[in-house]
Structure formats: C-alpha cells, structure tokens
Amino acid sequence: MKVQLCKMPGDMVEPLMLRFEGSFTQQEPIPEAAIEAATGIMRSGRLHRYNISEGELSETALLEQEFAAMAGRKYCLAVASGGYAISCALKALDVAPGEPVLSNAFTLAPVPGAIVAAGARPVLVECGNELIIDFDDLQRKIEATAARILVLSHMRGHICDMDQLTSVCRASQVLVVEDCAHTMGAHWNDVWSGNHGLMACYSTQTYKHVNSGEGGLLTTDATDLMAKATILSGSYMLFGRHLAAPDADEFAKIPYRYPNCSGRMDNLRAAVLRPQLQDLSRRCDAWRIRYRVIERGLQDVAAVRTIPRRREESFVGSSIQFRLPGYSSVKMHQVVERCAERGVELKWFGNQAAEGYTSRFDHWQYLGKQDCPVTRRALASLLDMRLPLTFSVADCQLIAEIIRQVIRSVEGT
Ligand SMILES: Cc1ncc(COP(=O)(O)O)c(C=O)c1O
C-alpha cells in the first residue's frame, strides 16, 4: 500500500490525514514474453505487416487471427488506433459526406472525431445518470434525422441493455458500430462486448485493456465490410497475407473502389499485444475486484451515488464513476482539489473547461449545437477515476477512505 500520513491544513482537532502515493497513469509493465517477441521483430527489421520472409506469418496477421477467435468473430483487422477503426468502419459502410451518424453524448473526444474524420455529421443522443444511451431520445433522433448508423460508445465500460438496443435499431434498420474502447473483455448476458452490432472497434492505446501505446482492432462477421475495411486500411493488393480476412474473390469484387487510407498496425505493436491478450481474463478479474472495493467503500456515504450495474452486465472496472447529486460547482471543485492534495486524481465531467483527457460534448464546438440537456445535467455531478492494475486491493481501500474523508470534510464546510 502506498500510504503516507500528513497534516490536515488549518485543522487542529483532526490528527493526521491519509495520502495516497501511487500514480493514476502507471500501467502494468509489458510482459517479458512480449518484450522478447518485440525484440525479435526489431532484430529482424521486418516491422511492416507485409514485410515477411518466405513462409512467414506476420505478428499482425497472427494477432488478428487470435483476436477474432477470442471475440468469436469471423474477421479482425488490426489498425493504427481505436479512432481509426471507427472511421474505417463508417467508410466501409459507405457513409456519405455530411450524413448524420448517431452516437452517445457521453463519450470521449475521439468518437465524434472519428465520425467527422469519415466525413459524417455526429448527432448526439442523451445519456442519463446511469451513463448509458437513452432509448427514447435514440428513437426520437432516429426519426428526426433518418440516420442509418449508430456508433454506440460503451463509454467507461457502461453497457446499455443490448437486447433492447438491438430491437430498437433493428426496427428502424439502424446499423450499429460498437465502440468497445472500454469494454474489451466485457460481456452482456455472456455475449462478448462488440458482438451485438455489425462491427466493433477496440483500442489498444496505453490506458485501455491491452497496451501497445497506440493501436486498434476492428471485428465483424460481415464479409463485404471486412474486405472494404481491409482495403481502406492500406492493404494494397496484399490482403492475401491476412489470416482473419475474407477470401481473395471477395476482394476481387471491389478493386480500386475504395481508397487506401493508410492506418495499418505494424508487427512491433502486434508482437507486444499477443501475449497480453492471453492475459486479458486475469486482468479483467483483477479490475473487477478493485472496482468493487472502491464501490463498496463509497456506498454508505450519503452524498454519493454509485452507478448501478445490471445483472446481465459483466463489465471491466478499469475506471470508476460516481455522482454527487446536488453539489454546486464550488463543492465539486473542492472535492477534486482536496482529493488531489491527498494524491487521489478525480476527473470532473462538469468542469467549465476541458482538461487533460476530460472533455464534454458541449466543448466540441465543431459539432455545432447538440440537444442534450439531460446529459449535461448528469455530467454536472459526475466524477471519474482511473484504476490502473498497478494499484493493489489495499491501495483501493485507501483511495476509497480518502474520498470518504474528503466528502465528509466538504460536507462540513
Ligand atoms: C470511449 C473511447 N472511444 C474511442 C477511443 C479511441 O481510441 P484511440 O485512442 O485508440 O484512438 C477512446 C480513446 O481514449 C475512448 O476513450
């Protein structure tokens, strides 16, 4: 446990206050097997995914094959980032310039960015206090815009009722691209997150569930879409070197109809990722334990509302969110600042200004005005905290205790 005791500022009665010394941005080290594989790739000099020697299978193609098998999907394409995977999926769906594409109002900046990168126009759908998409607003916006695509972002790992989502979208013939940047390894009713929609996009960026610095994975069972996505990712005519892609005759149907928008993954990143995939389920279990420790630690604090999780949702607790309903912005700032003084990094989605990685839909001015007052209200009281696996269970107990103490101190002021 990384703990230190320090003096409460200006308080003579309270003896000493707890302080956490760990880092909220420190992920686990890359496993030795991955370092060895990456070193081998560097020694060979064959970093480009299509640069293989006679009879060799590239690390990238093997990663795609292994991830497709793990996800239970026919096809997988490894790309440069999760955001690239989303825009590549939209381009494979032949999104037209300026076409409305629906997405959650509660998501992170790369999601609307990916929609815009594909030439489309994001239309954001409300998310309430449970941080999941609002089905009534979704229905309203499908009708108002005649959108044919929804990029459903499982933001911070919160999964909506996927059975209901599927029936709403099916009834309106809306195609679903799942943003699984925060749900790799999660399930809804035993279905792997990403397998409800037509295509799914995962991120392998450092703060996600496997870490290659940057990177993304795109999965689908749709043969035509994967052929188009593969060409779009920059496969030249080398798609035959993929192991989780359609047969050559599928590619023969679409030669040169799709541009090469280079965004391939390289063998170095793939080599770093393959051993981590084998370890994914241990990681997911470890995250769940840490999440529950913090959640339990906060549950009996009267001011705190933790986010309900449904029985069907098997989530990955790589971060935790909670609300302080009714808190003014002054009090929210106090909580964030006092926690920071004690080494606990909370992000506040209600902040006036975007800060670090944390921004909100109304900060993204290029989107124009979005009609999402419910989301705006929900985010005004929402705090967010990363839970890297370098934290022990004891660390999580300490963090929860610090947050409890801080809230008590803010309540007392
Ligand atoms: C919810 C969400 N979706 C998509 C992405 C995009 O991932 P990448 O950074 O790999 O482009 C991120 C990245 O932070 C994210 O948080």
The ligand as an SDF file (V2000), in Angstrom:
LIG
                    3D

 16 16  0  0  0  0  0  0  0  0999 V2000
  -14.5440    5.8570  -25.4690 C   0  0  0  0  0  0  0  0  0  0  0  0
  -13.3860    5.8780  -26.4170 C   0  0  0  0  0  0  0  0  0  0  0  0
  -13.5910    5.5050  -27.6850 N   0  0  0  0  0  0  0  0  0  0  0  0
  -12.5930    5.5120  -28.5890 C   0  0  0  0  0  0  0  0  0  0  0  0
  -11.3240    5.9010  -28.2590 C   0  0  0  0  0  0  0  0  0  0  0  0
  -10.2810    5.9480  -29.3150 C   0  0  0  0  0  0  0  0  0  0  0  0
   -9.1980    5.1730  -29.0550 O   0  0  0  0  0  0  0  0  0  0  0  0
   -7.7410    5.5870  -29.6310 P   0  0  0  0  0  0  0  0  0  0  0  0
   -7.1230    6.4930  -28.6250 O   0  0  0  0  0  0  0  0  0  0  0  0
   -7.0560    4.2690  -29.7530 O   0  0  0  0  0  0  0  0  0  0  0  0
   -7.9690    6.2440  -30.9400 O   0  0  0  0  0  0  0  0  0  0  0  0
  -11.0500    6.2840  -26.9420 C   0  0  0  0  0  0  0  0  0  0  0  0
   -9.6970    6.6970  -26.5300 C   0  0  0  0  0  0  0  0  0  0  0  0
   -9.4600    7.2200  -25.4890 O   0  0  0  0  0  0  0  0  0  0  0  0
  -12.1130    6.2830  -25.9930 C   0  0  0  0  0  0  0  0  0  0  0  0
  -11.9010    6.6430  -24.7330 O   0  0  0  0  0  0  0  0  0  0  0  0
  1  2  1  0
  2  3  1  0
  2 15  2  0
  3  4  2  0
  4  5  1  0
  5  6  1  0
  5 12  2  0
  6  7  1  0
  7  8  1  0
  8  9  2  0
  8 10  1  0
  8 11  1  0
 12 13  1  0
 12 15  1  0
 13 14  2  0
 15 16  1  0
M  END
$$$$
